[in-house]
Structures are given as structure tokens and as C-alpha cells.
């Protein structure tokens, strides 16, 4: 007998198949299939719009999604995100609870919206997106599936208000559109903490569009309604101001945030977190602004000193936030060279070369939370000196 989770996964796979999506685990197989399905002209047009969307404005994004909704392109493009649809779709479907009226904000072509409507025919769903081509495809598919409990509206909430009132609002990859925005820098390269700076917070919300979109969604939310949100804000510099935007609007966590991981064919994507939110909950959980637990190697000086020295690998190398704690624990640290620079994007970068108990180390940190610590034996000090000069040479 299938569990509830397995049942949702099976139903979701069947639904994605109805949309013509295919699951690939090999980039080679996927791109061979892509070339068979799309003309060179379609591929060139698509690639141009992908780049314009990455660096462009509102109109470039809409043009991309309009093209992505074309019948020949939609299944090919969205098959890359097959695992994303599974990861998010099964989590949202299991949290629809007793919601009677559900808004799927930024629904795109309605791939997941129509899945929710099929799973819960007794509930009403509304999908909203600013791409008219996507909305037309979504409504056509809903008609083909015989769904009478879902409708789709073409609407840009930054230009006009939402219609209706909803007791559950779903927004996945729809609130924070500026994927290249680095977020909010920490107070200094020595810490992961961000000061409560209203001007910086407002600037982040304006650049990413989060503030305006959240305000419109909350205006359409039932007073006791919930929100399910998942955005590309896994990195701490983006996660902190995003969480503050939610908290400042009195949205509270009613479940622990869940980091999401899925694959874009062969590439592993660390996404999320997946938030379930409500106003006025007595069981609200605290917001956490610390880095996630990482996979950096444990720092043990005795183990490092006993490591074999005939390898090309460093004695110790850590690219995770825990590199900072390891650097702080280096015994008898003696700095031989260091550079700290302020860059135009607000990033403060510190690079440090030094010795510690018969070892050479290089430490690099910046205010967008990257950390790196490399330790080698003294005989290979020249290697780290070259690396230090390389880093400094690449800093504007």
C-alpha cells in the first residue's frame, strides 16, 4: 500500500507526463533530445532571452516566459526542472490542509496549479501570472483536463491589485525575481551578523521586488490565512533580508524552514528554504539568522600535523562558514601579509597569509559570507604565497 507521500509523488509524475515533461539524469541525453525537439532558431532565440532575463528588467522577464509557453518549447524547457516540480509540488500539496480558496502566485503555465486542482476538486484555485502567453496555456490545459475548480488571470501585482480573498497563498520562485542580486552584506568580514538598517532593507526589497509583491499578496489574504513560500534565497546574504521582509509584515513561522535540494538534470541545486507562514500564531517559531550547519571538515590540529606530506592536497581545506571558526582556533597565529578592501557592490574582502605552529595558512573572508581556509606544511609556503597574490590581483 502506498504511503501518502508516495501517492502524491506517483500522481505528480503522471501529471507531469500529461504536460509532456520528461525526466533526465544525463545532460548529454537531455541536450540531444532538446536539439531534436527545437530548431536552431528557437534555441538561439531562447538563449538570447535567457541572458536578457538574467541581466534585464521586467519586460525581458515577461518576454522570456511568453516564449517559454510556446507548445514546442514548454515541455523541453520545463523538463530541466522536473525535480523542482516534484520537490515543491509534493510539499505544497501536503500542506493545503483545510484551505477552501487557494492563490498560486506566479503560476507560470499552471503546471503545478492544475496538479493541485486535480488533487483537490472540492477546493477553488486561482493562478496568477504576468505572462499572458503562460496564462493562455494554463487555461487551455485546465479545460483539457476538465477542471472546473481553477481559473487563471493575467495580472502584474506591481501595477494592479489582486481580486478576491484567499485563505492560502502559494508563492514559489515568484517573489524574489532578481536572482543575481547578492543580498545584504554583513556588518564586517569578521561576522555573519547584519545590522538592523532600515535603508538597506528597503533597498533590498525594492531591488528584488519583494516588498511590493508581499504587500499585494497580504492585502488579498484572509485574516487567518496561511502562506507557503519558497524562493532562491538559500544564501545567508539573501535569506536574512528576505526573512526580515516577512517578519516585518507580521508573518510568523508555523513550521521549521526546510532547505530544498533538487537537480537540474546533473546539477544539484540548493534552494529554499520552504516556509509555512501565518499571522498571529500562538505556536510561532523564532527566526534564525545564523548560517546553516555546513559540511566543512572538522578542524583538529593534532590530526592535521599527522597528515601525510607527500600529497598534492593541502593539510586542511575548508570553503564553508565553519572555516571562520577553524581560523579563529589556529594556535600562535602570526600574520605575515594581509589585505582588506571595500568593493563597489558593498562587499568587504579580507585576505590573510600567515603561520601557525609550523604550518602555513591562507584565510579569505568577505561580507557576503564566503569563507575559505587553506593550511599546508611550511615546505609548501610558496604555493600559498602564489595563491595570495592571485586573489589580490583579482580584487578590484
Secondary structure, 3 states (H helix, E strand, C coil): CCCHHHHHHHHHHHHHHHCCCCCCCCHHHHHHHHHHHCCHHHHHHHHHHHHHHHHCCHHHHHHHHHHHCCHHHHHHHHHCCHHHHHHHHHHHHCCCCCCCEEEEECCCCCHHHHHHHHHCCCCEEEEEECCHHHHHHHHHHHHHCCCCCEEEEECCCCCCCCCCCEEEEEEECCCCCCCCCCCCCCCCCCCCCCCCCHHHHHHHHHHHCHHHHHHHHHHCEEEEEEEEEECECCCHHHHHHHHHHHHHCCEEECCCCEEEEEEECCEEEEEEEEEEEEECCCCCECCCCCCCCCCCCCCCHHHHHCCCCCCCCCCEEECCCHHHHHHHCCCCCEEEEEEEEECCCCCEEEEEEEEECCEEEEEEEECCCCEEEEEEEHHHHHHHHHHHHHHHHCCC
